[in-house]
Amino acid sequence: MGRIIKKNSLNMLVLGLACLIAFCTYLKFANGSFETFSLSTASKVVVIDAGHGGFDPGKAGASGTKEDEINLAIAFKLKSYLEQSGATVIMTRVDDEKLQGEKGNTHKRRDMNYRKQVIQESDADILVSIHQNAFTQPQVKGAQVFYYQDSDKAKLLANCVQNSIKAYADPENKRKIKSSKDYYILKISQMPGVIVECGFLTNLEEEAKLASNSYQDKIAWSIYAGIVEYFEALDAQ
């Protein structure tokens, strides 16, 4: 009788683990927020770089929206989703104060050197840098993900995030990922990294959405879901 109970308990445990693996991403929407759990991101380390900040507000929207504030808001939301899923998150900045590295003869250079130091000392699995876009023609809109051209893993990550944004936040988005060798933050990163331009502040409609808490949440969730898809794709290789 004791052996039967132990065997049944073992079977239940195996079944439970199988279900957990089968549903490696659990999503629940309640009270306007997502709750997450993902086996693929558990134990992973992610650097989130909220672009600009302090002396550098970044781009400004037509209605006066500041890029650095939106970047940080989305970064914190993404951090929350990743930590709920078991990942460790390292932020290059956590407030609107200027970043000061030890090297550099300008505020901008010291800022970038500080970010470089955080990224290179993190031993992270991936880097995600959050930004907002701008253009001279106000009708231009849509999120777009950039990656370092010499990294196949960064390209995979960019594709996962771009497709996820289209699926969950911006279904009318026709933009495709774009490679570059010019982005400093991606060049100095020894791990796969992407820059997520979440939208155009120079487009009035998109500026209003990006300034709203609900859309920031959608963007953060979309980036998170893309990260999950990326790690799942690596696990399947």
N, C-alpha and C positions, 0 to 999 in steps of 0.2 A: 504493500500500500504506500509506504514511504517512497519507494522508488518511482511509483507511478506519479505521485505528487511532484517529486523532483523533476521527473521527465516533462510533466506538463508545464511546470514553471520554466524549465529551460526552453521548451517550445514557444511559450508566450514571450520570453525574452528575445528569442531569435526573431519571432514575428514582429515584435515591437521595433527592433533594430532595423529590420527590413523595411518596415513602414516609414521609419525615420529617414532612411537613405532614399527610399523611393520618392518621398516628399521632402527633398533636401531644402526646398525653400518654402517656408510657411508664411502666408500673407493674410493678415486680418485688417479689415478697415472698420474702425469703430471710433465714434466721437471725433471724426475728422482727422484721425491720425493712423499711420500704419504701425503694425508691430511685426517684427521680422525675426526669422531664425534661418540660418543657412549653414549647412555643413561645409560648403565650399569656401566660405570666408572665415570660418572658425580658425583661430590661431594665426591668421594672416595679419600682416602689418601694412597699413596704408598711410601714406603721407598726404594730407590735404593742404594745398597751398591756396589760401584766399588772397587773390591778387590785390596789389596796391595797398593803401592804408597809410595812416599818419599824414606825413607831408604830401603824399601822393594820392589824391582822391580817385585817380583814374578818369574814365570818361564820364561825361555828364549828360543826362537825358534832357530832352526838350523842355520838360517840366521841372528840371532841377534835380532829378534823382541822381544820387552819387553811386558810382560803380562800386567803390570799396565797401560801402555798407551792404549792398546786395550780395557781393561776393562772400562777405563774412556770414551773413544770415544763411545763405545756401550751404556754406561750408559746415556750419554748426548742425544744420538739419541732416546733412549727409553723415556727419560724425555720429549722430545719434543712431541712425539706421545701421551703420556699420558696427557700432559697439553692441547694439541689440543682437546682432548676428554672430557675435563672438570675436570680432576683429579688434585689433589694437590700432588706435588712430593717433597719429602725431600731426599736430597743426604747426604750420610755420608762423602763424600769428593767431592770437585769441582776442585781440581788441583792436582799437583804431589808433593805438600809439605807434610811432615810427619805430622801425626795426633798425638796430645799430650793430653791425658787425664790427670786428676789430680792424678790418682793412678797408681801404677805399678813401679817396679824397673828396667824394661828394656824398650827399645823403642817399642818392639813388644807388651808387656803387656799394656803400655800406649795407644798404637794405638788401641788395641782391646777394652780397657775400654772406650775409646772415642766413638767408634762405638756403643758399648753397650748402652752408655748414650743417644746417638742420637736416637737409635731404641726404647728404652724403654720410652723415653719422647715424642715420635712422636704421640702416640695414633693412629697409622696407621691401615689400614685394612689388608694390606699385606706387606711382605718384599721380595724383589728380589735382590739377591747378584750375581754379574757378575764376572765370572772367566774364565780362560783358562786352559786346561789340558796339561799333558805331560806324556810320558811313555818311557821306555827303548827301546821298539821296534818301529821303525819309521813308520811302516806300519799301526799302530793303529790310528784310526781317528773317528770323529763323536761327535756331541754335546750330552750331557746327563744332565738330571735334577735330583737333589738330594733334598730330603725333610726329615723333622724330623719324625721319625717312629711313634710317638704317636699322630700325628695330622691327622685326616681324611680330614680336609679342605686343609692342606698342600699337602696331596696326590692328591687331586682333582686338585689343582693349578699346581702341577708338571705334572700331566697327560695332562692337557690342554696346557701347554707350550711345553712339549715334542712333542705332536702331531702337534702343530702349526709349530714348527721348521721343522718337517718332511714335512709338507705340503707346506711351503712357502720358505724354505731356503735350506734344506738338504734332498731331496727326497730319497736318497739312504741310509739314516740313519736307522740302524736296532736296535739301542740302546733303552733300556727301562728305565723308571724312577727307581731310587734306593733309598731305605730308609736308614737312618743312625741316630744314636744317638750321634755321636762323633763330629759333626761340631759345634764348639762353637757358631758361629753366629746364628745358628738355635736353639740351646738349650736355649739361653738367650732371644729369641724373643717370646713375649707374643701373637703375631699375627701369622697367617699362613705364613710360609716363605719357599723359595726355593733357592738353589744355582744352577745357570745355568753355567755349564762348556760348553762354546760355541764351543769348538773344541780343537784339539791337536796341540800345537805349534811345537811338535817334528815330525810332519808329514809335509814334505816340501810343498806338495800341499795345505794342509789345512792352514798351516802357511801363505802362500801367499794370500789365500782368506781372512783370518782373518785380515791381514794387509791392505786390500783394503777397501776403503770407501764404495763401492757398496755392498760388502758382509756384512760389519758391519751394513749397513742400513737394509739389509734383515734379519739379526739376530735380530736387534732391533724391526723391524716390527713384526717378528714372535713371539717374547716374548710379545709384546703389544697385538697382536691378541689372544694369549693364555690367557692373563689377562682378556680381554673382555669376552672370552668364559667362564672363571671361574666365573666372576660376573653374567653373564647371567644364568649359571647353578644354582647358589645360589638363584637368583631371582625366578627361576622356581620351587624351592623346596617348 
